[in-house]
Amino acid sequence: MDQLTLVTTTLDQMGIQYQIVSHPAVTTTEAADAYIEGIEGVRTKTMFLTNKKKTAFYLLVMDDAKRLDFHEFKDLTGAKRVKMASSEALKEKLGLEPGVVSIFGLLNNQNRDVQVYFDKAILSEARMSFHPNVNTRTIFVATDDVLAFVKSQGG
């Protein structure tokens, strides 16, 4: 089953409604914005992070317009020396390539060992947008359903 079908089938099975917009392949949220302009939903970016020893992995979902404060993230999580995880770790843990990182990579995380964090500021938004494990689509999902999905995946 391809990655997009995996995402949509899972959401369908969970009874989660979504809206998908097709567009040319994009590797940044800024590039995707041109194709989803005017559609309701916070534009998110999802970062795949790890600690120095590569023994803990994190997905951080935040507003695309914000910058990550690594020191604040370390304080919140108690993690030591957090950094961006390698593309190899991304492939191994979430089955994804750089440029398509999102919560839907949790579907490929057999060990359920990736912790998920959301920036509080976006939790009050009605909907969030993500790449559904491919960079030729953007998917919009209600925030409550996003949280239900993450919980179902052990995040």
Phi, psi and omega per residue, in radians:
M1 nan 2.301 3.138
D2 -1.277 2.875 -3.035
Q3 -1.066 -0.758 -3.132
L4 -1.105 -0.771 3.120
T5 -1.108 -0.681 3.086
L6 -1.007 -0.794 -3.128
V7 -1.139 -0.921 -3.055
T8 -1.176 -0.640 3.104
T9 -1.114 -0.757 3.125
T10 -1.100 -0.808 3.132
L11 -1.100 -0.720 3.102
D12 -1.056 -0.776 -3.140
Q13 -1.109 -0.533 3.126
M14 -1.487 -0.080 -3.119
G15 1.280 0.433 -3.121
I16 -1.635 2.188 3.089
Q17 -1.448 2.623 -3.127
Y18 -2.686 2.855 3.053
Q19 -2.192 2.282 -3.140
I20 -2.029 2.350 3.063
V21 -2.014 2.199 3.085
S22 -1.544 2.541 3.113
H23 -2.788 2.926 3.069
P24 -1.054 2.784 3.122
A25 -0.993 2.301 3.105
V26 -2.322 2.609 -3.137
T27 -1.993 -0.064 3.092
T28 -2.280 2.697 3.102
T29 -1.162 -0.538 3.115
E30 -1.081 -0.728 3.133
A31 -1.165 -0.682 3.138
A32 -1.168 -0.559 -3.102
D33 -0.967 -0.569 -3.126
A34 -1.093 -0.463 -3.083
Y35 -1.666 -0.233 -3.083
I36 -2.080 0.248 -3.131
E37 -0.990 2.349 3.092
G38 1.535 -0.115 3.115
I39 -1.580 2.301 -3.097
E40 -1.140 2.348 3.065
G41 2.491 2.396 3.133
V42 -1.167 2.385 3.084
R43 -1.421 2.037 -3.087
T44 -1.817 2.772 2.876
K45 -2.215 2.502 -3.119
T46 -2.114 2.195 -3.126
M47 -1.966 2.402 3.117
F48 -1.760 2.004 -3.018
L49 -2.091 2.803 3.080
T50 -2.550 2.883 3.046
N51 -1.528 3.034 -3.055
K52 -1.034 -0.673 -3.094
K53 -1.443 -0.061 -3.126
K54 1.021 0.681 3.111
T55 -1.865 -0.199 3.109
A56 -2.325 2.484 -3.121
F57 -2.276 2.519 -3.052
Y58 -2.365 2.516 2.905
L59 -1.926 2.181 3.095
L60 -1.996 2.121 -3.141
V61 -1.883 2.184 -3.129
M62 -2.560 2.931 3.093
D63 -1.048 2.321 -3.117
D64 -0.997 -0.485 -3.082
A65 -1.369 -0.222 -3.104
K66 -1.615 2.786 3.046
R67 -1.900 2.535 3.131
L68 -1.331 2.267 2.997
D69 -1.709 1.747 -3.072
F70 -1.027 -0.648 -3.128
H71 -1.141 -0.738 3.112
E72 -1.126 -0.729 3.126
F73 -1.088 -0.740 3.119
K74 -1.087 -0.720 3.122
D75 -1.105 -0.731 -3.110
L76 -1.193 -0.656 -3.034
T77 -1.701 -0.305 -3.059
G78 1.350 0.114 -3.136
A79 -1.297 2.645 3.104
K80 -1.886 2.357 3.054
R81 0.877 1.096 3.139
V82 -1.378 2.451 3.107
K83 -2.590 2.972 3.059
M84 -1.150 2.368 3.109
A85 -1.337 2.725 -3.125
S86 -1.256 2.814 3.080
S87 -1.125 -0.508 3.094
E88 -1.164 -0.761 3.112
A89 -1.146 -0.665 3.107
L90 -1.060 -0.790 3.129
K91 -1.140 -0.769 -3.103
E92 -1.155 -0.815 -3.040
K93 -1.439 -0.685 -3.018
L94 -2.081 -0.063 3.126
G95 1.156 0.457 -3.058
L96 -2.089 2.783 3.035
E97 -1.734 2.741 3.040
P98 -0.996 2.517 3.134
G99 1.701 -0.148 3.107
V100 -2.273 0.341 -3.095
V101 -1.138 2.234 3.046
S102 -2.792 3.093 3.118
I103 -1.066 -0.406 -3.096
F104 -1.249 -0.221 3.002
G105 -1.124 -0.351 3.106
L106 -1.050 -0.428 3.092
L107 -1.068 -0.428 -3.120
N108 -1.728 -0.007 -3.080
N109 -1.553 1.495 -3.077
Q110 -0.990 -0.666 -3.057
N111 -1.440 -0.160 -3.110
R112 0.865 0.831 -3.073
D113 -2.028 0.389 3.087
V114 -1.894 2.155 3.135
Q115 -1.537 2.418 -3.094
V116 -1.939 2.330 3.090
Y117 -2.236 2.456 3.070
F118 -2.031 2.444 2.978
D119 -1.150 2.188 -3.112
K120 -0.913 -0.593 -3.055
A121 -1.056 -0.497 -3.093
I122 -1.608 -0.180 -3.094
L123 -1.199 -0.321 3.116
S124 -1.523 -0.110 3.113
E125 -1.298 2.602 -3.113
A126 -1.221 -0.705 -3.094
R127 -2.412 2.756 3.072
M128 -2.198 2.716 3.094
S129 -2.090 2.553 -3.126
F130 -2.583 2.895 2.861
H131 -1.478 2.268 3.125
P132 -1.474 1.043 3.138
N133 1.190 0.164 3.008
V134 -2.459 2.635 -3.098
N135 -1.728 0.317 3.074
T136 -1.882 0.178 3.123
R137 -2.527 2.674 2.927
T138 -2.203 2.344 -3.110
I139 -2.013 2.419 3.103
F140 -1.960 2.265 -3.097
V141 -2.395 2.461 3.084
A142 -1.023 2.469 -3.080
T143 -0.993 -0.757 3.117
D144 -1.050 -0.655 3.122
D145 -1.254 -0.589 3.057
V146 -1.049 -0.812 -3.126
L147 -1.144 -0.678 3.090
A148 -1.113 -0.719 3.114
F149 -1.070 -0.864 -3.121
V150 -1.034 -0.764 3.122
K151 -1.069 -0.695 -3.140
S152 -1.147 -0.401 -3.130
Q153 -1.689 0.128 3.093
G154 1.412 0.183 -3.127
G155 -1.403 nan nan
